[in-house]
Amino acid sequence: MTTATRQEVLGLYRSIFRLARKWQAASGQMEDTIKEKQYILNEARTLFQKNKNLMDPDLIKQCIDECTARIEIGLHYQIPYPRPIHLPPMGLTPLRGRRLQTQEKLRKLSKPVYLQSHDEIS
């Protein structure tokens, strides 16, 4: 990892902790705020620990993009949890046939950047 990348990752980590410190739940209730703050901190720790040994620059860039997207979406929608995507079971049309394997592959390719690591840790 280059020095610039390391600084960018550490800056994201610090910004997540600052965000958690200032976070207010949309419901305005204190217990919801505490739960959401704890979720933000736990999610950040888990993902950063999981990815701390990455050496591939492309994977590191993908993780940085995911982190940035999740921060921006959380701030915009005032929810710390990743926004789910809803696709009908056989809703993605492949070029050839409608086989389940093809649908699974298309689903994986259509997953948004902010959900790339969500299924791996949940």
N, C-alpha and C positions, 0 to 999 in steps of 0.2 A: 504494500500500500504506500502510495506516495505521501509526502508530507501535506500537500494541498488536500488530498482526499481525506487524510486522517483528520485534518482541521475541520473539513466540512462535516464529517461524521460526528465529531465531538461537538461541533456547533449545533447540529440537529438534536443530539442527545440533550444538551443543555436547554435548548429551546422547548423541547418536550417537557422537561421538568419545570421550566418557568410557566408553561401553559397549564400544567397540572396544578401548580400552586395558585394560579389566578382563576381556575375553572369554576364556573357557576352552572349548575344544572338548569335546563330550560324550564323545569317545573318550579324552580325556586325553593324547593324543600331541601333542608340541610342534609337529611339522610341520603337523598338522591345525589347531591353534590359530593358527599363523601364517597359513595359507591363509585361514581364516575371518575373521581380523582384517583381512587385506588386502581380502577381498571386501566386508566391511562398509564400509571406508573408500572403496574405489573406487565402490561402489554409491551411497553418500551423495554423494560429490563429483559423480558423473555426473548424478544426479537433481536435485541442487540447482543445478548449472550449467545444466542443461536448462530448469529452471523459474524461473531468476532474473529473467527479464523479464516474467513474468506480471503483468497488471494487473487482471484480472477477479476480484473478491472471491470469487465462487462457485468458480472454478477453484483459487484459492489455498486456500480452505477444504477443497476436495476433496483437494488435495495434502497438507495438514496432517493430515487424517483418515487418509489412506493411510500417511503416515509414522508416526503414532502407532500404527496397527494393526500395521504391520510390526515396530515395536519391541516391542510387547506380545506378539505371536506368537513372535518370536525369543526373547524371554526365557522365555516359557512352555514352548516346545518345545525350547529349547536348540539351535536351528538358525538360522543367519543367513539362509538361503535362503528365498524365498517358498514356501509350501506349494502344491503343484499341486492343481488341481481335475480330477476325472475325470468326464466326461459321456459316455455312449455316443453314437455318431455321430448317430442320429436320435432321441435320448432325450427331447427337449423337445417336448411336444405343443402345437402351435398350435391356435387356435380353428378355423381353416379350412385343410384340406389339410396335407400333409406335404412341402412344397417345401423345397429346399435353402436358398433365400434366406431363408425364414422361420426355418429352423433357425439360420442364421448370425446373424440379428438377435437371436433369443432367447438364443443363446450369449453375444453381446456384452452384452446386458442382464443376464444372470445372473452375470457375472464379479464376484468379491468385490472389495471396496474395496482390499485389500492387493495386488491384482494389476493394478490399473488401468494402471500405467506399465511393468510388467515386460516385456510383449511389444514395446513401443516401443523399448526400449534393448537388448534381447537380440539 
